[in-house]
Amino acid sequence: MTRQFVERELTSEGPRTRGTAPRRGRSVTVNQAESPVAWLYARGHLEERLFAAAERLRADWERAQLAPSVTMRWDPVRVKGGEQNLTRSERQLVAKQRFDGAIALAGKGLEDILWRVVCAGETLPTAEKALAWPARSGKLVLRLALERVADFYRIA
């Protein structure tokens, strides 16, 4: 996986736009390929168990192809290996069942932040704003949700 870094100039008034005079500020490097969960894990805000649970949930979300798409697959050929020689559609259904089970175990109120941060890739401040939560409350709620997801996936 290649990493994409973008230089941004941050100021107290926000990022500078093209064609405006340079303002005093600071420059920061941002890795756009890094997920919010990976960011939290890399900075010690999540244990390895919770990070693994988040990655499993996101993998099931991607395998189930729950993200918006514009095409459909017509693949009747069975693939050797994998999940008991299942077709691609059957593997997709199994992944969706695991995803639904993990989200259901997380429970009402926790599924929103879980989906937004882990699957949709929203940052915690963005998710907190969208859910009209107080600032800095999302990290605690996300940890609670990931604890339940880790139990669902039986991650020790």
N, C-alpha and C positions, 0 to 999 in steps of 0.2 A: 504494500500500500504506500503510495507516495503521499507525503505530507504537503499541505498547501499552507504557506504562510503569507499573511497580508500585513503590510505596514499601514498603520492608521495613526493619524495625529489626533490626540484627544486634548480638548481644552475644556475650560470651565463652562463654555457656552455650547459645547458639543463638537462633533467632528467638523473639520473645515471642508468646504465644498470647493469645487474647481472655479477658478476665476475670481476668487476673493483674496484679499491681502492676507499674507501669513500672520498668524497670531502666535503668541507665546503659548507653549503647551509641552506636552511630552509625547514621545513616540513609543508605541507598544507593538509587539509582535503577537499576532493571533493565529492559532492553528485552527483553521476552519474544518479540518477533517476530524478533530477531536470531539467526541460526544460529551454532553454535559455530565453524564455518569462517569466517564473516563476522567474528566477534569476533577470531579469530586474525589475519585479514588486516588489519582496522582497526587493530590494535595493532602491526603490523609483524612478526609472527611467521611470515607466509607471503608469498611473492612473488606478484605478479599472475598469473604462469603457473600456479602451484599452485592459487590461488584459482579461476581459470578452469576448470582441470581438475576441481576439486571441484564446481563449479556444473554443468558438463556431465554429470558422473556422476549428480548428484542429479536433474537434468532427465530423464535417461534412465530413472532409477529411477521417477520420477513418471509419465513417459509410458508406461512399461511396466506401470504400475499394480501394482507389487509390494507395496505396502502393503496391510494387511488391509482388506477391503471387505465390504459386506453385500449388494450388488446385482450384477447382471450386465447387460451391454449387448447388445442384439440390434440391430445397426446394419448392414444389408446395403447401404445406399445409399453409392455412391462419392462422395467429396468432391473437388471440383475444386481443383487446386493442392496445396500441401504436398509430401509425399515421393512424387513420381511418381504422383499420383492414387491413392493407396492408401486402402483403407477404414480405419476407426478400428482395427479388429482387426489389420490388417496393419501399421499404424504402431506399434501396441503390440508386435507380435512383433519388428519391426526394432529398436525401442528396447531390448527385452529382450536381443536378440543383442548389441547394442553394450555394454549394461551387463555382460552375462556375459563378453564379451571383455575389457573393462577390468578387471574383478575378477580374471579369470584371469591377466592380465598382471601385476597387482599381486603375485600369488603367495601361497603358503601362509604363514600367520602375519601377513601384512599386510592381508589381506582383512577380518579381524575388526574392527580399529580403523577401517579405512576405512569399512566399512558402518555401524558404530555412530555415528561422529562425523558423517560426510557425509550419510548417508541417514536414519538414525534420529534424528539431532539430539541425541545424547548429548554432554555436556561431556566434555572430556578426563579430568578426575579421576574421573567416573562410569564411563567406559569402562575406565580403568586398574584401578579397583576390581573391575569385573565380570570382567575378564580376569586378575585376580590378578597384575598387573604392578607393578613398583616405581613410586612417585610420580615424576612428571615424565619418564617414559620415553615416554609416548604421543606427545608432540609430535615427537620425532625419528622414530619409526616412522611416524607419519602423513605426515611430509614425504617419507620414502622411498617410501611407497605412492603419494602424489600425484605424485611425479616419474615413476613408471611409468605412471600413468593419463594424465598430460600427454603422454607419449610415444605412448600408444595413440591419443589424440585428435589427435595431431600439432599440439600447441599449442607455438608457438615462444616 
